[in-house]
Amino acid sequence: MRPAFFSLFAITFSLPLLACDQAQALDKTVETEKAKIRVTTVARDLHYPWALAFLPDGNMLVTERRAGHIRIVTPQGAVGEPVEGVPAVVNSGQGGLLDLILDPQFSETRFIYFSFSEAGEGNKNGTAVARARLSDDNAKLENLKIIFRQQPKEDSDKHFGSRLVFDRDGYLFIGLGERSDADLRVQSQHLNSHLGKVVRIYPDGTVPKDNPFAGQENARPEIWSYGHRNIQGAALNPISGVLWVNEHGPRGGDEVNIPEAGKNYGWPLVSYGVNYNGTPVGNGEATGPGISDPIHVWKPSIGPSGMAFYTGDAIPGWKGNLFVGGLAIPKLVRLTLDGDKITGEEALLASERTRIRDVRQGPDGALYLLTDDSDGEIWRMTVAQ
């Protein structure tokens, strides 16, 4: 049945820098159910930032969606010049430079992985994932290789997804969108298409032989699960080691799912929401035969994005909780868990009226947020002293 609803250390950085304007930075204390939290601005001047990753040297990598840039941000908040070697992106609509993660053995390989909207023939485009080596001086990308291309490419500027997650066995999961348009979304149910899917590949782009549809005629072998709408948050559960995702519903019906191999998650056959014009989705039902149900639903839609399980000790009351950024209803959501069940929800930072694009736990145990704006910021949350 479907449910209702480090201490960071100073380092030398050689690239030209833009200092964070601390006079305008956020610095406030907020009361929450479990702790009094201090929220501060770490960095500013980021153009629609989409993803954040922490480097072992204390710096942060940030993608800027519309500009198509990767930037280095120091722990002190200085924003460097764009990293060289990023491929061209389609930056119309919801497209651009999207998620970014480090290789699990980054200290040895210096590989990073990032997703972006890639041009095709004519006006067509699609989500692609690249792997590249970050140079020793953090200034450029080397040996870049496209390891995945969503097929087919389509003429749309919406619903690219896309979050990237490595599991404990080294498989790379990619959450994808179904490109939104009515004549395209049906491909979420088609196994010969990557639209509306979670895919699983090796880090070099090859396909695991035990993927659920590998070797099946007229099916894309990379597919792990299908029937998804637009996945913009994903994280590995630290207890179970299993992938969790969130995805946008239409009007209402945003979901949290635990995608299992070969399972169908319903879109666009069923939904808790309705189409933007008020008409029913599919037959108007929320579930149906052969459909795997979400473990949590938001009605109305919050527009979920970045997602992170909190495992740190800096905020003891939040340990074991799941955090999700909200775009449509700007806020940070804290979810309490009991195994694979979501047992409670707290809205945070709603008074800031700021879209939260990404959520990451830092090596210092603090929670870091990216704000979705033309002058986007990095916020840091930790216990108030």
N, C-alpha and C positions, 0 to 999 in steps of 0.2 A: 504494500500500500504506500502511496506517495505521501511524504510528510507535508504538514502545513509549514505553513510557512517555516679594545684592544686599547688598554689605553692606547690611543693612536700616537705615534711618535713623530717628531719633526723630522723632515727629510729635506734634502737639497733637490730642487727641481729646476732644470735648465731652460725650459721653454718659456716664451713670453707669457705673462700672466695678467689676468684681470682680477683685481681684488674684490672680495665680497664687500658690499656696502653695509657695514654693520650698523650704521645709523638707522637704516630702514629694516633691519633684520627682525624677525620674529623672536621674541624671548618672553615666554609667559609660563605660568604654572596653571595646570588644569586639574580639577578634582575628578577622579574616576572611581569606579566601584571598588577597585583593589589597591590603588595607590595614588598619591599625589605626584603628578608627572610634570616635568619641565620640558617644554618644547622650544627648541632654538633653531635658527637658520644657520646652516653650515656653509651654504654657497648659494649664489644667485646667478643671474645672467645666462641661464640655460634656455635654449629655444625649444619649447615643447619637448622636454626630456621624457624618455619612454622607459629606459631600463638603467639599472644601477648594479655594478659589481665591484667587489673589494679586491684590490691587488695585495699580494703578500707584503709589498714594501710600504703599505699604509695609504697609498693613493686609491682613488676610485675611478672606475671607467663609467662614463655616462653616454648613452646614445641620445641624440637630438633628432626627433622624428622628421620634422619638415626640412631641416637643414641638411639631413643626411650625414651628420658628423658624429664621430666618437671623440669625446674630450676626456682629458685627464684632469681630475679635481684633487687637489691636495687636502690633507686633513684640516688645514687651516682655511680652506674654502677658496683658494685661488684656482681659477679656471684657465686651463692651458689652451693653446691653439689646437685646431683639429688634427687628429692623428691622420697621417697620410696613408693612402692606399685603399680607402673605403670605396667600394663600387658605386656606380650611379644608382639612385633609387627613384621610384615613381612617387613623388611627394604630393599628389593630388588626393583630396578627400581624406580618408583615414590611412592612406599609405605613407610610406617613408621608411626610415630606419627604425627598427622595432626592438626586439629583445636582444639581450647579450648575456652570456655566461662564460665562466672560465672552464677550461678543461680540468677534470678532477686531479690530474697530475700536472697542473700548470707550472709548478716550480721547476719541473724537468722539461716540459715541452714548450711552455709559453704560448700554447694554443688558446685562442678564444673562438667562440661560436656566436654568430649573430644572425638574426632574421631581418628581412627587408622585402619591400615590394619591388619586384623586378619586371622591367618592360619586356613585352613580347612583340609579336607581329601586329602592325596597325595600332589600335588602341588597347590591345589586350595586355594583361599583366597578371602577376601571381606572386604568392609568397615564396621566397627562396631562403635557404640557409647556407651560410658560408663559414668555412674554417680558415683561420689565418694565424700566423705566428706574430705576436707582438714583439717588436724589436727590443733589444736589451735596454735602450734608452727611452722606451715607451713612446717613441715619436712616429712610428710607421708600422704598417702591416706588411708581412712578408709571406711568400708562398701561399697566396690566397687560392682557395679551391671552393667552388660551389658544390656542396655535398647533397643538397636536396632542392628540387624544384616542384612546386605544387602543379599538378596537371589535372585538367587542362587549364591553361591561362584563359582568362575571360575579360570582357570589356566591362569593368566595374571599378569603382574607387572606394568600395566598402568591404568590411569584414575580412580583413587579412589574417585575423588572429593577432599575435601568435607568440606563445610562450615556449621556452626551451627548458627542459629539465633532464639531468642525468640521474639514473637510478644507481643503486649500489653495485650492480653488475656491469656498469659502464655503458648501458644502452642509452641512446639519446631519444627522448620523447619530444615531439613537436605538436603543439595544439594549433589547429587551423580553423579558419572561418569558412563560411559557405557562400560568401560574396554578396549576400543580402537579396539581390533582385529575385522576384518571384519565379522567373524562368530558370534561375540558377540554383536556388536553394534546394530544389528537389534532388540535386546531385548528392546531398547529404546522405541519401538512402542508396546511392549507386556505388557499388564496390569497384567500378572501373574509373572512379574519380577520387581525387584527394580532397575535394571540397567538403567541409563539415566533418573533418576526421581528426582523430589523434593518430599520429604515425610513430613508428618505432624503428630506428636504424642504428647501425654501428657508427662510431665517430668519423669513419672515413666515408660514410654514405652508403655502404653496402647493407644488404637486408638480412636480418636474422632468419635462418631457415625455419625456426619455430614460430614465426609470426602467424597469426590465425588464418590469414588468407594467402600465405606464400604457397605458390604452386597451383593455386586455384585458377581455372580459366576465367578470363574476363574480370579479373580482380587485381587491384594494385597491391603488390606484395608488401608495401610499407605500412599498410593500414593496420592499426591496432584496435580501434573502436570507431563507430560511426554514428550518424544521427545527431551530430552536434551543430550548434548555431554559430557562435562566435566566441572562441576561447581566448580570454585576455588575462587570465590568471592561472598559474599552475605551480605546484610545490610538491616535494616528496615528504610524505608523512614520516617524521623521525622515529616513530614507534614501530609502525608496520613496514616501512620502506616502500610503500605503495604510492603511486601517483594520485594526487587530487587535482581537480581543475574547477574553475568557475567559468561560466559562460553567460553572455547576454541573452535574455529573452526578448520578445518583441515589446508590446505594452504589458508589462508585468511578466512574471515567470522567469526571472534570472535564477540560475541554478548552480549548486555545488554538486559535482559528480565525482565518483571514484571509478574511472574508466577501466573496465576489465576487457581482456582479450576477446575479440569477436563480438562484443555486445553492442546492441542498438539502443541509443539514447533518445530516439523518438522524433527529432526535428526533421522535416516540418509536418509530420503526421499528427503529433500531439503537442500540447503546450499548456502550461498554467496561465499563459497570457493570451492576448488577442492581437491581431494585426494592428498596425498603427492607425488604420481607418476604422477600427472597431469591429471588423468582421472576424469570425472564428478562424482559428488556425486548424487546418485539416477538418476533422469532423466535430471540432469543438470540445473534444475530450482531453483530459489531462494525462491519461495513460491508456494503454491498450495491450493486447496480446503480444508477447515477445519484446516488450519495451522494458528497459532497465530504468528504474526510477531514481531521481536525484535524492540526495540525503538532506538537502535544504533548498528552499525556494524563497525568493523575495518578491513580494507583491505589496506595493508597487516596486518597479525596477529601481535598483540603486545604480545600475551600470557598473558591475564589479570589474575590477582590473587587478593590479598586482596583488599577490597573495604570498604569505609567509607563515610558517609555523614558528612560534617563539620557543627557543630552547635555552635561552641565556639565564644568567643569574643576576644580571643588573636590575631586573624588575621581577622579583620573586613571585609576586601575585599574578603575573601574566604567563608564567612558565607552563608550557603545554597548551597554550591557547593558539587559535588561528586568527590571523589578521588579513583583512581584505580592504582594498581601497575602493571608494565609491566615486563615480564620475557623474552619473545622472543626478544622484542625490549626493552632493559633495560631502564626504566624511570618511573616517576610518572606522571600520567595523571590527570589534573584538568578539570572537566566537568561542564559547567554552565547549569542551568535548568530553564525551564518555566513549572511548573506543572510536568506532566509526559513526557515532551519533553526535549531532550538534544539539547541545542542551540549553544554550543561552546566548544572548546577543546584547552587546553594548555599543551604542553609537558614540564615537569620539570625534572631537574637532569640528563638529557640525557648525559651530558658530563662526569658524573661519571662512566658510562658504568657498572652499577651495577644492578643486578636483584633485583627487589623489590617484596618480597613475601607477606608481610602483611602491612596493613595500619590501624591505630587505632587513634582515638582522645583521648588524655589524659585528666585526671581530671583537669589539669592546663590549658586546652584549646589549648595546642600545638598539632601538628600532629606528630605521631610516626610511624616510618617505620622499618620493618625487612628486612635485606638484605639476599639474598639466596646464601650462601657460606659456605665452610668448616670452615671459620673463620668469621661467620656471626656477624653482628652488629645491634644495635638499634640506629637509628638516630632520632633526635628531630628537628622539624621545627617550628620556631616562628618568629615574626616580629623582624628584626634587629634593635638594639638600636643605 
